[in-house]
Structure formats: C-alpha cells, structure tokens
Amino acid sequence: MAYPLTAIVTLLSLLLYFYFGLRVGKARGQYGVEAPATTGNPDFERAYRIQMNTLEWLPIYLVSLWLFASSWNADRIAAAIGLVWIVGRVLYLTGYTRAASARGPGFGIQALASAILLFGALGKIVWGVIQHGA
C-alpha cells in the first residue's frame, strides 16, 4: 500500500464518525426524540449537530487528505495533519456537548487542518500542471 499511515488515519476518522452516529442513536432513546424528528431536547440536538457537522466536513477533509498525501508523496505529513483534524473533532464534540458556544476551538482546529490539506494539495497540483503541462 502506498500510503498506509494515511489509510490508518482515514479509518480512524471514519470510526470517530461511526461513534458520533451511535451517540445520536443513544440520545434519541435517552431524550425521547423519535425518528425522523431532528429537534426536541437541546442535548439531543447538540449530539445530532455534532454528527451532521462532521458529515458536512468529511468530504472536504478526506478528499483533501488523500490528494495531499499523493500529490506531495507525503504519507507521514498527511497522516499527522489528519490526526490534528481528529483532535479538533474530539474537541468539537466535548465543547459542543457542554454548550453550543463552546464548539469554536475544536471547529477552528479541524477547519485549519482541512484548509492546510485542501490548499496544500491544490497548490501542489496546480504547480505540477504549470511546470509539466496537463
């Protein structure tokens, strides 16, 4: 496998998302919010938004993670930035679980990690096209 560390971080990211989904299911039962409702108890709504916001960011993050790793041929660097994204998501979880206003630091960390991967990959790919043609 060309990028084993990036693959491991990808799977860890997906396991984290899986866990977030399990938390929503548990919160539905705990707070009596029956499907398909997505509103009700504020504690349920925060668990739901943690999962949904993570889902909203996963495509940006995962595609950028792999394009960064492959365009720079940088498995370790991509995986390290991916771990930062995971830490940001965990901080987002812990902050948002306490209060919606406490989600900012975790969100900022994961957004910065995503931006580094996205713009790092874009820059390297564009530079390669300019240098070598399409």
C-alpha positions as MATLAB code, in Angstrom:
seq = 'MAYPLTAIVTLLSLLLYFYFGLRVGKARGQYGVEAPATTGNPDFERAYRIQMNTLEWLPIYLVSLWLFASSWNADRIAAAIGLVWIVGRVLYLTGYTRAASARGPGFGIQALASAILLFGALGKIVWGVIQHGA';
ca = [
       0.000    0.000    0.000;
       1.372    3.392   -0.993;
       0.100    5.487    1.961;
      -0.502    3.204    4.941;
      -0.464    5.915    7.615;
      -2.962    7.996    5.664;
      -5.123    4.886    5.342;
      -4.999    4.295    9.109;
      -5.928    7.926    9.824;
      -8.766    7.678    7.303;
     -10.139    4.643    9.107;
      -9.748    6.333   12.496;
     -11.682    9.320   11.133;
     -14.466    7.055    9.958;
     -14.533    5.231   13.295;
     -14.923    8.590   15.021;
     -17.846    9.424   12.735;
     -19.348    5.993   13.436;
     -19.103    6.740   17.159;
     -20.839   10.087   16.639;
     -23.680    8.248   14.902;
     -24.012    5.821   17.800;
     -24.199    8.785   20.185;
     -27.134   10.200   18.209;
     -28.968    6.881   18.380;
     -28.390    6.697   22.120;
     -29.529   10.313   22.566;
     -32.758    9.579   20.642;
     -33.685    6.968   23.222;
     -32.381    8.898   26.193;
     -34.269   12.093   25.347;
     -37.329   10.578   23.639;
     -36.747   12.059   20.189;
     -38.322    9.582   17.788;
     -37.167    9.313   14.176;
     -37.484   11.112   11.846;
     -37.536   14.131   14.197;
     -34.282   16.066   14.468;
     -35.436   18.589   17.051;
     -36.632   18.332   20.608;
     -34.361   18.124   23.596;
     -31.347   20.511   23.315;
     -28.936   17.757   24.424;
     -30.171   15.563   21.583;
     -29.928   18.453   19.123;
     -26.289   19.065   20.058;
     -25.439   15.367   19.573;
     -27.214   15.458   16.215;
     -25.411   18.620   15.090;
     -22.031   17.162   16.102;
     -22.693   14.207   13.814;
     -24.113   16.290   10.967;
     -21.375   18.914   11.062;
     -18.792   16.137   10.955;
     -20.568   14.654    7.944;
     -20.543   18.072    6.260;
     -16.753   18.301    6.689;
     -15.829   14.677    5.882;
     -15.822   15.048    2.065;
     -13.625   18.154    2.174;
     -11.265   16.593    4.681;
     -10.986   13.051    3.284;
     -10.549   14.025   -0.363;
      -8.024   16.697    0.605;
      -6.190   14.263    2.886;
      -5.635   11.778    0.075;
      -4.845   14.367   -2.581;
      -2.316   15.964   -0.234;
      -0.687   12.608    0.557;
      -0.460   11.594   -3.088;
       0.466   14.939   -4.660;
       3.251   15.593   -2.145;
       4.094   11.882   -1.726;
       3.910   12.662    1.998;
       2.244    9.872    3.933;
       3.564   10.912    7.352;
       2.765   14.599    6.967;
      -0.741   13.943    5.643;
      -1.407   11.447    8.433;
      -0.135   13.894   11.066;
      -2.430   16.637    9.768;
      -5.256   14.096    9.711;
      -4.607   13.345   13.375;
      -4.880   17.061   14.084;
      -8.283   17.005   12.325;
      -9.368   14.130   14.577;
      -8.234   16.004   17.688;
     -10.192   19.037   16.500;
     -13.308   16.919   16.039;
     -12.943   15.416   19.530;
     -12.568   18.913   20.997;
     -15.615   19.977   18.971;
     -17.524   17.050   20.492;
     -16.511   17.810   24.055;
     -17.103   21.536   23.710;
     -20.429   21.318   21.900;
     -21.682   18.650   24.327;
     -21.225   21.169   27.160;
     -22.685   24.165   25.305;
     -23.134   25.275   21.710;
     -20.979   28.316   22.408;
     -18.031   26.075   23.401;
     -17.656   24.412   19.999;
     -15.404   27.075   18.459;
     -11.874   25.894   19.332;
     -12.437   22.349   18.073;
     -14.135   23.648   14.954;
     -11.258   26.008   14.278;
      -8.632   23.286   14.659;
     -10.359   20.888   12.271;
     -11.097   23.685    9.780;
      -7.434   24.747    9.794;
      -6.277   21.148    9.287;
      -8.741   20.769    6.398;
      -7.588   24.053    4.852;
      -3.924   23.025    5.008;
      -4.726   19.741    3.293;
      -7.034   21.343    0.711;
      -4.842   24.283   -0.269;
      -1.654   22.255    0.068;
      -2.971   19.695   -2.406;
      -4.389   22.342   -4.718;
      -1.161   24.315   -4.747;
       0.994   21.264   -5.455;
      -1.289   20.006   -8.212;
      -1.561   23.408   -9.903;
       2.208   23.867   -9.627;
       2.722   20.490  -11.286;
       0.384   21.405  -14.121;
       2.201   24.716  -14.661;
       5.610   23.025  -14.586;
       4.807   19.997  -16.713;
       1.595   20.786  -18.565;
      -1.674   18.901  -18.307;
];
